[in-house]
Amino acid sequence: MSTGIIRISSRITQGYIAFFKGALRVLAFSLGVAGISALITLPLWYWATKGRTSFTIAVLIVCAMGFLVLLVKHIGNSINDLRSQGLSTASILILPIKRIGKVLAALILIYLTLIVFGSVSFIAGIACALLSIGLIGVLFFAHR
């Protein structure tokens, strides 16, 4: 009977040892992550508080670079997709120009509507806004 008790107490002890080893690993990992985070965050915080302009410019540059990387990647994927559909290089280059033209036309219509609201009259502005909504709808949604 004493060997059974010793076996059970040995298993319990090994279970607790394994549990505390796991807990210590989690604690060590958490402290490592906290230390690395502090090494990265504190200099950035100091830079952000002491050199606002340079920090803002740097953050904007990093964000713009990330946006450009994503944009170039998307454009590359789009070109590959369009080529696999059998479109020529010229038609692939014309597509973004058409989209930009549509957006510029919509912005011009919105600008003209605001001018009519501000300088002519409120009723003429409403009429111009309804006309602009209709034209923008035709521009973006009628040719699908």
N, C-alpha and C positions, 0 to 999 in steps of 0.2 A: 504494500500500500504506500510505502514511503517513496518508492520509485515513481508511482503515478503522480503523487503530489509534486515531486521534484520536476517531472516532465511538464506538468501543467504550469508550475511557477516559472520554469524556464521559458516556456512559450509566451507567457504573459510578459516576462521581462524582455524577451526579444521583440515582442509586439510594441512595447513602450519605447524601446530603443529605436526601432524603425520609425515609429511615429515622431519622436523627437529629432531624429536625423532629418526627416522630411521637413519638419517645422523649421529647423535650423537652415536647411537649404533655401526654403522660401524666404526666410528672414535675410539671409546673405544675398540672395538675388535681389530682393527689394531694396536693400541698402546699396547694392551696386548700381541699380537703376537710379536711385535717388542721388547718388554721388555723381554719376555721369550727367544726369539732368541738371544738377547744380553747376557742374563745370561748363555746361553749354549755356544755361539760362542766365546766370549771374553776370558774365561779361556782356551778354546782349542787353540785359536790363540796364547795366551801367552805361553802355553806349547809347541806349534809347533815352535815358534821362539826361545825360551830359551833352550829347551831340544830336539833338533832335533832327536837324536838317539833314545831316549826313546819313543818319539812320533811316530817315524817311526815304531819301533818294535811293539808298541801297536796297531797301525793302521793295520799292517800286521797280527797280531794275531786276531784282530776282523774280518778282511776280510777272513782269513783262517777258522775261526770258522763259519762264515756265509756260506762259500762255503761248509764246511763239513756238516752243517745242511741241506743245499739244496741237497747235494749228498746223504746223508743217507735217506732223504725223497724220493728222486727219486729212489734209490735202493729198498726201501720198497715197493713203488708203482709198480716197475717193477717186483719184486718177486711175489707180489699178482696177477698181470696180468698174469705172466707166470704160476703160479699155477692154475689160473682159466682156462688156456688153456690145462691143464692136464699134464704138464711137471713135472718130478720128481725133487727132491732136487739136486741130483747129476748133472742132465743135466742143472739145473739153475746155479749151481756153475761153470760148465765148460764153459758156454757162455762168461763171462768176461775174463777168461783165454785165450780163443781163440782170443778174440778181442785184448787183450794186446799182444799176440804173433804176430798177424798180424801187429800191429803198430811197434813192435820191428823189425820184418823182413823188413818192409818198411824203417825204419831208418837205418838199416844195409845196405840195398841196396843203399840208398842215400849217406851214408858215404863211401862205396866202390867206388861209382861213383866219389865222390870228390877226393878220393885218386888217382884214375886213371887219372882224369883231372890234378891233381897237379904233379904227379910223372912220368906218362908214356908219354902220348902225348895228344894233343888237339883232334885229330881225334879218338883216342881210347876212349877218354872221351865222345865224342859225341855218339859213338857206345854203350858204357856202359850206357849212360843216356837213349838212346832209348830202350835198353834192360830192364833197370830198370823201365821205364815208362810202358812197356808192362807187366812186371812181377807184378808190383804193381797193375795194372789194373786187371790182372787175380786174384790176391790175394784178392782184395776188391770187385770186381764187377762181376766176372764170375760165382759165385756159388749162385746167387739169384734166 
